[in-house]
Amino acid sequence: MDEIGRAGWFGIGVTTMALAGAAHAVAGTGHILREMTRTSADENRVPAAGGSDLQVDSGPGGWVLFGALVLAGGSIYHVLAGTGTIAKEIVHAGEAVTGP
């Protein structure tokens, strides 16, 4: 674990959050496109036997936005916390080299 270092783990965390955000955006976009291309015949078809005839008005765009905001908030926090920690290490390493 020490081989990677704090900066390496910081990079891994930022990359993972960016990939999760991209995957969430792609999945949300696919869902939105599927909803947009749904025809009126699909909306008026009879539900299968035993199925519910409840029409759900889903707002996938809102969920995509909410998920993106949560991921963006986590990413910003992670970047700020990691940058602060790396800066502290640089300052303390500089103090150790120059001495008290």
C-alpha positions as CSV (number, residue, x, y, z in Angstrom):
1,M,0.0,0.0,0.0
2,D,2.9,2.3,0.6
3,E,4.3,1.6,-2.8
4,I,1.4,3.5,-4.4
5,G,1.6,6.6,-2.2
6,R,-1.0,9.1,-1.3
7,A,-0.9,10.8,-4.7
8,G,-1.4,7.5,-6.4
9,W,-4.4,6.7,-4.2
10,F,-5.7,10.2,-4.9
11,G,-5.5,9.6,-8.6
12,I,-7.2,6.2,-8.3
13,G,-10.0,7.8,-6.3
14,V,-10.6,10.6,-8.8
15,T,-10.4,8.2,-11.7
16,T,-12.9,5.9,-10.1
17,M,-15.4,8.7,-9.4
18,A,-15.0,10.0,-13.0
19,L,-15.7,6.5,-14.4
20,A,-18.7,6.0,-12.1
21,G,-20.0,9.4,-13.2
22,A,-19.6,8.5,-16.9
23,A,-21.2,5.1,-16.4
24,H,-24.2,6.7,-14.6
25,A,-24.5,9.4,-17.4
26,V,-24.5,6.7,-20.1
27,A,-27.1,4.6,-18.3
28,G,-29.3,7.6,-17.7
29,T,-29.0,8.8,-21.3
30,G,-30.0,5.4,-22.5
31,H,-33.0,5.4,-20.3
32,I,-34.0,8.9,-21.4
33,L,-33.6,7.9,-25.1
34,R,-35.8,4.8,-24.6
35,E,-38.5,7.0,-22.9
36,M,-38.3,9.5,-25.8
37,T,-38.6,6.9,-28.5
38,R,-41.6,5.2,-26.9
39,T,-44.6,5.4,-29.2
40,S,-48.2,6.1,-28.2
41,A,-49.0,2.5,-29.1
42,D,-46.6,1.3,-26.3
43,E,-48.4,3.6,-23.8
44,N,-51.9,2.3,-24.8
45,R,-51.2,-1.4,-24.9
46,V,-53.0,-3.7,-22.5
47,P,-50.9,-4.9,-19.6
48,A,-50.1,-8.6,-19.3
49,A,-52.4,-10.7,-17.2
50,G,-52.0,-10.0,-13.5
51,G,-49.9,-6.9,-14.3
52,S,-50.7,-3.5,-13.0
53,D,-52.3,-0.9,-15.2
54,L,-50.8,1.9,-13.3
55,Q,-49.1,4.5,-15.5
56,V,-45.9,5.8,-13.9
57,D,-44.8,9.2,-14.9
58,S,-41.1,8.8,-14.5
59,G,-38.7,11.7,-14.8
60,P,-35.4,10.0,-15.7
61,G,-33.8,13.4,-16.4
62,G,-34.3,14.4,-12.8
63,W,-32.7,11.3,-11.5
64,V,-29.8,11.6,-13.9
65,L,-29.3,15.2,-12.7
66,F,-29.6,14.2,-9.0
67,G,-27.1,11.4,-9.5
68,A,-24.7,13.7,-11.3
69,L,-24.9,16.3,-8.5
70,V,-24.2,13.7,-5.9
71,L,-21.2,12.4,-7.8
72,A,-20.0,15.9,-8.5
73,G,-20.2,16.8,-4.9
74,G,-18.3,13.7,-3.8
75,S,-15.7,14.3,-6.5
76,I,-15.2,17.9,-5.5
77,Y,-14.8,16.9,-1.9
78,H,-12.3,14.2,-2.8
79,V,-10.2,16.6,-4.9
80,L,-10.1,19.3,-2.3
81,A,-9.3,16.8,0.6
82,G,-6.6,15.1,-1.5
83,T,-5.1,18.3,-2.7
84,G,-4.9,19.7,0.8
85,T,-3.3,16.5,2.1
86,I,-0.7,16.4,-0.7
87,A,0.1,20.1,-0.1
88,K,0.6,19.5,3.6
89,E,3.0,16.6,2.8
90,I,4.9,18.8,0.4
91,V,5.2,21.5,3.1
92,H,6.2,19.1,5.8
93,A,8.8,17.4,3.5
94,G,10.3,20.8,2.7
95,E,10.6,21.6,6.4
96,A,12.3,18.3,7.0
97,V,14.9,19.0,4.3
98,T,15.7,22.5,5.4
99,G,15.6,21.7,9.1
100,P,14.2,23.7,12.0
